[in-house]
Amino acid sequence: MSSSACRGSRIVAIAALALVVACSSSDESTQEGASPTPAASTSPAITTSAPTTEHASTEPPITPASTAADSALDPAAAPTSAPSDTVFPIEIEHRFGSTTLSDEPQRVVTVGLTDHDAVLALGVVPVGVTQWLAEPIGSWAVDRVGDDPPAVVGTAAEINFEAIAATDPDVIFAVHSGLDAEEYELLSAIAPTIAQPPGAIDYGVSWDTQTEIVGEALGRSEVAAQLVADLEAQVSSVADSSPTLDGAVGVIASPLGQQQVSIITANDPRGALLARLGIDQPPEIVDIAGNDYNAVVSFERADLIDGDFVIWLVNSVDTDRALFEASPLYTALDVSAGGHDLYIEGGSDLGAALSFVSVLSIPVLIDELVPQITAAIAGT
């Protein structure tokens, strides 16, 4: 689904809820220096879209707490109480200006598609989350929620402003999002809202920047910094100990029907993770995509993904594999003929972890995806 399509469906909710939002809790954010959402690419050679999960199904109270950095990357780790390491008030800059938080937030809502993973990693259970995939909380993070799960306050296609207002939040995170200026204004009327960081493309914020922003806003900057350092060390260790990955050429892609292919670039957290592992992208893809998170090309240009391996993020392994195996355009490629293609169902735990690429899901990818990439490169 394109960014414009997502926004269009949300506007219906915006008009209906304007009065509800106007009567909700006071706004502590400022919009000085606000800038409009960057325009979408208009190149005739490529179309771009919001990071929809072609594989995705579209189907509240908070426990204020923090977790020690050395246990936060363990999906089964239970958060433990700890004081804030930040002196409030604080001011956080973002695409639409800056937001001031007078006190440490206790009730947190996440509009960003993966923001709740960073919140949970820092020991806070949100009162409301956005449901992007089949389940609102990934399997790698569900043990952190406890007995009082957060309310679902929207999807990738629609923000439910009324549901957000009902949770009475202290802060709203829209860091990994495609939030536009009008949506930001409406959310800010409910509670202080932190949008995409300055300069970030829609849905393009990296997991480490996301974790640091959320950590700062929650008064847990030191814990967030340690989480980032520990996970970066893990990723670097994997890259250093895996010479097969160093300099390999590979991409993550998804079929869009039988006519087009969406190829993820390093501007997207998924492609960026491959880059951190030492994996390169085909130069043509980098040139076509420019600053966009993906490149959508016709199926006739499947040669653009030819390399040492390709990860296909699909609806159904059997159905989509058959689609490619029936195409002489694809079977003629080295990546197909040599058995270097890896199919992952988006609805699986591994597929969901790959879509998230968060501080909590990356350890799953290190343990499960990296060995499969190595095997794909070897053609095994």
C-alpha positions as CSV (number, residue, x, y, z in Angstrom):
1,M,0.0,0.0,0.0
2,S,1.4,3.4,-0.9
3,S,2.0,6.2,1.6
4,S,-0.7,8.3,-0.1
5,A,-3.1,5.4,0.1
6,C,-2.4,4.9,3.8
7,R,-2.9,8.6,4.4
8,G,-6.0,8.7,2.3
9,S,-7.7,6.1,4.5
10,R,-6.7,7.8,7.6
11,I,-8.2,11.1,6.6
12,V,-11.6,9.5,7.0
13,A,-10.9,8.9,10.6
14,I,-9.4,12.4,11.0
15,A,-12.5,14.2,9.9
16,A,-14.8,12.2,12.2
17,L,-12.6,12.6,15.2
18,A,-11.6,16.2,15.1
19,L,-14.0,17.2,17.9
20,V,-13.0,14.2,20.1
21,V,-9.3,15.1,19.7
22,A,-9.9,18.8,20.4
23,C,-11.5,17.9,23.7
24,S,-8.8,15.6,24.9
25,S,-5.8,16.2,27.1
26,S,-3.6,19.3,26.6
27,D,-0.7,19.4,24.2
28,E,2.8,20.1,25.4
29,S,4.5,19.9,22.0
30,T,5.6,22.8,19.8
31,Q,5.7,22.9,16.1
32,E,8.4,25.5,15.5
33,G,10.3,24.9,12.4
34,A,7.8,22.3,11.1
35,S,8.5,21.0,7.7
36,P,6.2,19.2,5.2
37,T,6.5,15.5,4.5
38,P,9.0,14.9,1.7
39,A,7.4,14.4,-1.7
40,A,7.2,10.9,-3.2
41,S,9.4,9.9,-6.1
42,T,7.9,10.8,-9.5
43,S,10.5,8.9,-11.6
44,P,8.8,7.0,-14.4
45,A,11.3,4.2,-14.0
46,I,10.1,3.3,-10.5
47,T,7.1,3.5,-8.2
48,T,7.4,3.6,-4.5
49,S,5.1,2.6,-1.7
50,A,4.9,2.6,2.1
51,P,6.5,-0.5,3.6
52,T,3.4,-2.6,3.4
53,T,3.7,-6.2,4.3
54,E,2.2,-8.0,1.3
55,H,2.4,-11.0,3.6
56,A,0.7,-9.4,6.5
57,S,-2.6,-10.2,8.1
58,T,-4.7,-7.2,9.0
59,E,-6.7,-8.6,11.4
60,P,-5.1,-1.7,27.7
61,P,-2.7,0.1,31.5
62,I,1.0,0.3,31.7
63,T,3.7,-1.1,33.9
64,P,6.3,1.7,34.2
65,A,9.6,-0.2,34.5
66,S,13.0,-0.5,32.9
67,T,15.3,-3.4,32.3
68,A,19.0,-3.9,32.7
69,A,20.8,-3.6,29.4
70,D,22.6,-7.0,29.7
71,S,19.2,-8.8,29.9
72,A,17.1,-6.6,27.6
73,L,18.1,-8.4,24.5
74,D,16.8,-11.7,25.9
75,P,13.2,-12.0,24.7
76,A,12.3,-13.9,27.8
77,A,13.8,-11.3,30.2
78,A,11.3,-9.7,32.5
79,P,11.5,-5.9,33.0
80,T,12.6,-4.7,36.4
81,S,11.9,-1.4,38.0
82,A,14.6,1.3,37.8
83,P,14.6,5.1,38.1
84,S,14.9,7.5,35.2
85,D,18.4,8.6,34.2
86,T,17.1,11.9,32.7
87,V,16.2,15.2,34.3
88,F,12.9,16.5,32.9
89,P,11.7,18.6,31.2
90,I,13.4,17.5,27.9
91,E,12.9,18.6,24.3
92,I,13.1,16.2,21.3
93,E,13.4,17.4,17.8
94,H,11.6,15.7,14.9
95,R,10.3,16.3,11.4
96,F,7.6,18.6,12.5
97,G,9.5,20.7,15.0
98,S,10.1,19.7,18.6
99,T,8.2,18.2,21.4
100,T,8.6,19.0,25.1
101,L,8.1,16.4,27.8
102,S,7.6,17.9,31.2
103,D,7.7,14.7,33.2
104,E,8.8,11.1,32.7
105,P,6.0,9.4,30.7
106,Q,4.1,6.7,32.4
107,R,1.4,5.9,29.7
108,V,2.9,5.3,26.3
109,V,1.2,4.8,22.9
110,T,3.1,3.8,19.7
111,V,1.9,4.8,16.3
112,G,5.2,3.9,14.6
113,L,4.9,0.3,13.3
114,T,7.8,-1.1,15.3
115,D,8.2,1.6,18.0
116,H,6.7,-0.7,20.7
117,D,9.7,-3.0,20.5
118,A,12.0,-0.2,21.6
119,V,9.5,0.7,24.4
120,L,9.3,-2.9,25.6
121,A,13.1,-3.3,25.4
122,L,13.4,-0.3,27.8
123,G,11.1,-2.0,30.3
124,V,7.9,-0.1,29.6
125,V,4.6,-1.8,28.5
126,P,2.7,0.5,26.2
127,V,-1.0,1.2,26.8
128,G,-1.6,1.2,23.1
129,V,0.2,-0.1,20.0
130,T,-0.2,-0.2,16.2
131,Q,-0.9,-3.6,14.7
132,W,1.1,-4.1,11.6
133,L,1.5,-7.8,11.2
134,A,-0.7,-10.7,12.2
135,E,-0.1,-10.2,15.9
136,P,0.3,-6.8,17.6
137,I,3.3,-8.0,19.6
138,G,5.9,-10.2,18.0
139,S,6.7,-13.6,19.5
140,W,10.2,-12.4,20.5
141,A,8.6,-9.7,22.7
142,V,5.4,-11.2,24.0
143,D,6.9,-12.3,27.3
144,R,7.6,-8.7,28.1
145,V,4.0,-7.6,28.1
146,G,2.7,-9.5,31.1
147,D,-1.0,-10.1,31.9
148,D,-2.3,-6.7,30.7
149,P,-1.7,-6.4,27.0
150,P,-1.9,-3.1,25.3
151,A,-4.9,-1.9,23.3
152,V,-4.6,-1.9,19.5
153,V,-5.0,1.7,18.5
154,G,-4.6,1.4,14.7
155,T,-3.0,-0.4,11.8
156,A,-0.5,0.5,9.1
157,A,-3.4,1.8,7.0
158,E,-5.3,3.7,9.7
159,I,-4.7,5.6,12.9
160,N,-7.6,5.2,15.4
161,F,-7.4,8.6,17.0
162,E,-10.4,7.9,19.2
163,A,-8.9,4.8,20.6
164,I,-5.6,6.6,21.3
165,A,-7.4,9.4,23.1
166,A,-9.2,6.7,25.2
167,T,-5.9,5.4,26.5
168,D,-5.0,8.8,28.0
169,P,-1.4,8.7,27.0
170,D,1.5,10.8,28.3
171,V,3.4,10.5,25.1
172,I,2.8,9.1,21.5
173,F,5.7,7.7,19.5
174,A,5.5,7.9,15.7
175,V,9.2,7.4,15.0
176,H,9.0,4.5,12.5
177,S,6.1,5.8,10.6
178,G,4.8,7.7,7.6
179,L,3.1,10.4,9.8
180,D,2.1,13.6,7.9
181,A,1.6,17.1,9.2
182,E,-2.2,16.8,9.6
183,E,-1.9,13.5,11.5
184,Y,0.8,15.0,13.7
185,E,-1.4,18.0,14.7
186,L,-4.3,15.6,15.6
187,L,-2.1,13.4,17.7
188,S,-0.4,16.4,19.4
189,A,-3.9,17.5,20.5
190,I,-4.1,14.2,22.4
191,A,-0.6,14.1,23.9
192,P,3.0,15.2,23.2
193,T,3.9,13.4,20.0
194,I,7.3,12.4,18.7
195,A,7.4,12.0,14.9
196,Q,10.1,10.8,12.5
197,P,13.5,12.2,13.2
198,P,14.7,15.1,11.0
199,G,16.0,13.9,7.7
200,A,14.6,10.4,8.0
201,I,12.5,9.0,5.1
202,D,9.1,7.6,6.0
203,Y,9.4,4.2,7.6
204,G,13.2,4.5,7.2
205,V,14.5,5.2,10.7
206,S,17.2,2.8,11.8
207,W,16.6,0.5,14.8
208,D,19.5,2.2,16.8
209,T,18.2,5.7,16.2
210,Q,14.7,4.6,17.1
211,T,15.9,3.0,20.3
212,E,17.9,6.1,21.3
213,I,15.0,8.5,20.6
214,V,12.5,6.3,22.6
215,G,15.1,5.9,25.4
216,E,15.6,9.7,25.6
217,A,11.8,10.3,25.8
218,L,11.3,7.7,28.5
219,G,14.2,9.0,30.6
220,R,16.3,5.9,29.9
221,S,19.0,7.2,27.7
222,E,21.8,5.3,29.4
223,V,20.0,2.0,29.1
224,A,19.1,2.7,25.5
225,A,22.7,3.5,24.6
226,Q,23.9,0.3,26.2
227,L,21.3,-1.7,24.4
228,V,22.4,-0.2,21.1
229,A,26.1,-0.8,21.9
230,D,25.5,-4.4,22.9
231,L,23.5,-5.3,19.8
232,E,25.9,-3.5,17.5
233,A,28.6,-5.6,19.0
234,Q,26.6,-8.7,18.3
235,V,26.0,-7.8,14.7
236,S,29.7,-6.8,14.2
237,S,30.8,-10.1,15.7
238,V,28.6,-12.1,13.3
239,A,29.9,-10.1,10.3
240,D,33.6,-10.5,11.4
241,S,33.2,-14.3,11.9
242,S,31.3,-14.9,8.7
243,P,33.6,-14.3,5.7
244,T,31.0,-15.8,3.4
245,L,28.9,-12.7,4.0
246,D,31.6,-10.1,3.4
247,G,31.2,-8.6,0.0
248,A,28.4,-11.0,-1.0
249,V,25.7,-9.4,-3.2
250,G,22.1,-10.0,-2.1
251,V,18.7,-8.4,-1.6
252,I,15.4,-8.8,0.1
253,A,12.5,-8.7,-2.2
254,S,8.7,-9.4,-2.5
255,P,6.6,-10.2,-5.5
256,L,3.8,-7.8,-6.2
257,G,1.3,-10.0,-8.0
258,Q,2.7,-11.4,-11.2
259,Q,3.8,-8.2,-12.8
260,Q,6.1,-6.4,-10.3
261,V,8.8,-7.0,-7.7
262,S,9.5,-4.8,-4.7
263,I,13.3,-4.7,-3.9
264,I,14.3,-3.4,-0.5
265,T,17.3,-1.0,-0.4
266,A,19.7,-0.1,2.4
267,N,17.5,3.0,3.1
268,D,15.1,0.5,4.8
269,P,16.0,-1.1,8.1
270,R,15.9,-4.5,6.5
271,G,18.4,-3.6,3.8
272,A,20.5,-1.7,6.3
273,L,20.9,-4.8,8.4
274,L,22.3,-6.7,5.4
275,A,24.7,-3.9,4.8
276,R,25.9,-4.0,8.5
277,L,26.6,-7.7,7.9
278,G,28.9,-6.8,5.1
279,I,26.5,-7.6,2.3
280,D,26.4,-5.4,-0.8
281,Q,23.4,-4.5,-3.0
282,P,23.4,-4.7,-6.9
283,P,24.6,-1.2,-8.0
284,E,21.6,-0.8,-10.4
285,I,19.1,-1.1,-7.5
286,V,21.0,1.6,-5.5
287,D,20.9,3.9,-8.5
288,I,17.2,3.3,-9.3
289,A,15.9,3.6,-5.7
290,G,17.7,6.8,-4.9
291,N,16.5,8.0,-1.5
292,D,13.5,5.7,-1.4
293,Y,13.2,2.7,0.8
294,N,12.5,0.3,-2.1
295,A,12.5,0.0,-5.8
296,V,9.4,-1.5,-7.6
297,V,10.4,-2.8,-11.0
298,S,8.6,-4.9,-13.6
299,F,9.0,-8.7,-13.4
300,E,10.9,-8.5,-16.7
301,R,13.7,-6.8,-14.8
302,A,14.2,-9.7,-12.3
303,D,17.8,-9.7,-13.5
304,L,18.3,-6.8,-11.2
305,I,18.2,-9.0,-8.2
306,D,20.7,-11.6,-9.6
307,G,23.6,-12.0,-7.2
308,D,24.9,-14.3,-4.5
309,F,21.5,-14.7,-2.9
310,V,18.0,-13.3,-2.7
311,I,15.6,-13.4,0.2
312,W,12.0,-13.6,-1.0
313,L,9.6,-12.3,1.7
314,V,6.3,-13.9,0.5
315,N,2.7,-14.7,1.3
316,S,3.1,-18.4,0.7
317,V,6.3,-20.2,0.0
318,D,4.6,-22.9,-2.1
319,T,2.5,-20.4,-4.2
320,D,5.2,-17.8,-4.7
321,R,8.0,-20.3,-5.4
322,A,5.8,-21.8,-8.1
323,L,5.3,-18.3,-9.6
324,F,9.0,-17.8,-10.0
325,E,9.9,-21.4,-11.0
326,A,7.3,-21.0,-13.9
327,S,9.1,-18.0,-15.3
328,P,12.0,-18.5,-17.7
329,L,13.1,-15.0,-16.9
330,Y,13.8,-16.0,-13.3
331,T,15.0,-19.6,-13.8
332,A,17.7,-18.4,-16.2
333,L,19.3,-16.3,-13.4
334,D,22.3,-17.6,-11.5
335,V,20.6,-17.0,-8.2
336,S,17.8,-19.4,-9.2
337,A,19.8,-21.9,-11.2
338,G,22.3,-22.3,-8.4
339,G,19.7,-22.6,-5.6
340,H,20.7,-19.3,-4.0
341,D,17.2,-18.1,-3.3
342,L,15.6,-18.2,0.1
343,Y,11.9,-18.0,0.6
344,I,10.4,-16.8,4.0
345,E,6.7,-16.5,4.7
346,G,6.0,-13.1,6.1
347,G,3.4,-14.5,8.5
348,S,6.0,-16.8,10.1
349,D,7.9,-15.7,13.2
350,L,11.1,-15.3,11.2
351,G,9.3,-13.3,8.5
352,A,7.8,-11.0,11.1
353,A,11.2,-10.5,12.8
354,L,12.7,-9.6,9.5
355,S,9.9,-7.0,8.8
356,F,10.5,-5.5,12.2
357,V,14.3,-5.3,12.4
358,S,14.1,-3.9,15.9
359,V,16.3,-4.0,18.9
360,L,14.3,-7.0,20.1
361,S,13.9,-8.9,16.8
362,I,17.5,-8.6,15.5
363,P,18.8,-11.3,17.9
364,V,16.2,-13.7,16.3
365,L,17.6,-12.8,12.8
366,I,21.2,-13.3,14.0
367,D,20.3,-16.8,15.3
368,E,18.0,-18.0,12.6
369,L,18.3,-15.9,9.4
370,V,22.1,-15.5,9.1
371,P,22.7,-19.3,8.9
372,Q,20.1,-19.5,6.2
373,I,21.7,-16.7,4.2
374,T,25.0,-18.5,4.5
375,A,23.4,-21.7,3.2
376,A,21.7,-19.8,0.4
377,I,25.1,-18.4,-0.7
378,A,26.5,-21.9,-0.8
379,G,23.5,-23.1,-2.7
380,T,22.6,-25.6,0.0
